[in-house]
Amino acid sequence: MIQREVTITNSTGLHARPATFFIQKANTYRSSVWVVKDDRRVSAKSLLGVLSIGIAKGMTITLAADGEDENEAINGLVELIESGFND
């Protein structure tokens, strides 16, 4: 299992459209992937889960992955977040 912190930089955080892009990307990986914020951990492959933790611009979250492509999963999701979802 690996973990990495990342700061959300796009204007709307992980809400609506960016959250959809995020979970679609997460679902391309075989590994289990989670988003951790404060004391909550949700599946990065669940739209309702990601939306339920209210991730706004400027917040730092932890991405965690466990499985055969865990490095690719974390790197791909961090890259998507750092791109600002092409905001």
C-alpha positions in Angstrom: 0.0 0.0 0.0 1.2 3.5 -0.8 0.0 6.9 0.1 0.5 10.4 -1.1 -0.8 13.8 -0.1 -2.0 16.2 -2.7 -3.6 19.7 -2.6 -6.7 20.5 -4.6 -6.1 23.5 -6.8 -9.0 23.7 -9.2 -11.7 26.3 -8.5 -14.5 24.0 -7.6 -12.6 21.3 -5.7 -13.8 17.7 -6.1 -17.5 18.5 -6.9 -19.7 17.6 -9.8 -17.6 17.5 -13.0 -14.1 17.2 -11.5 -15.3 14.4 -9.2 -16.8 12.5 -12.1 -13.4 12.8 -14.0 -11.6 11.7 -10.8 -13.7 8.6 -10.2 -13.6 7.6 -13.9 -9.8 7.8 -13.8 -9.7 5.8 -10.5 -11.9 3.1 -12.0 -9.3 2.5 -14.8 -7.0 0.9 -12.2 -7.2 -2.6 -10.7 -5.9 -1.5 -7.3 -8.2 -0.4 -4.5 -7.9 3.3 -4.2 -9.1 5.6 -1.4 -9.4 9.3 -0.6 -8.6 10.2 3.0 -9.6 13.5 4.5 -9.4 14.1 8.2 -10.7 10.9 9.8 -12.8 9.8 6.8 -11.7 7.3 4.1 -13.8 6.6 1.1 -13.4 4.7 -2.1 -12.0 6.8 -4.9 -14.1 4.8 -7.2 -17.4 5.9 -5.7 -18.9 9.2 -6.8 -21.2 9.5 -3.7 -18.3 8.6 -1.5 -16.0 11.3 -3.0 -18.8 13.9 -3.0 -19.7 13.1 0.6 -16.5 14.3 2.1 -16.7 17.8 0.7 -13.3 18.5 -0.9 -12.9 22.1 -1.7 -10.1 24.2 -3.3 -7.0 24.5 -1.2 -7.7 21.3 0.9 -5.0 18.7 1.2 -6.1 15.1 0.9 -4.3 11.8 1.0 -4.6 9.2 -1.8 -4.0 5.6 -0.9 -3.8 2.6 -3.2 -3.2 -1.1 -2.7 -2.8 -3.5 -5.5 -0.8 -4.5 -8.5 -0.9 -1.1 -10.2 -0.9 1.0 -7.0 2.0 3.3 -8.2 0.3 4.0 -11.5 -3.0 4.7 -9.8 -1.5 7.2 -7.3 0.6 8.9 -10.0 -2.3 9.1 -12.5 -4.7 10.6 -10.0 -2.1 13.1 -8.6 -1.4 14.1 -12.2 -5.1 14.7 -12.8 -5.5 16.8 -9.7 -2.4 18.8 -10.3 -3.6 19.6 -13.9 -6.5 21.4 -12.2 -8.8 19.1 -14.3 -7.9 21.5 -17.1 -9.8 24.1 -15.2 
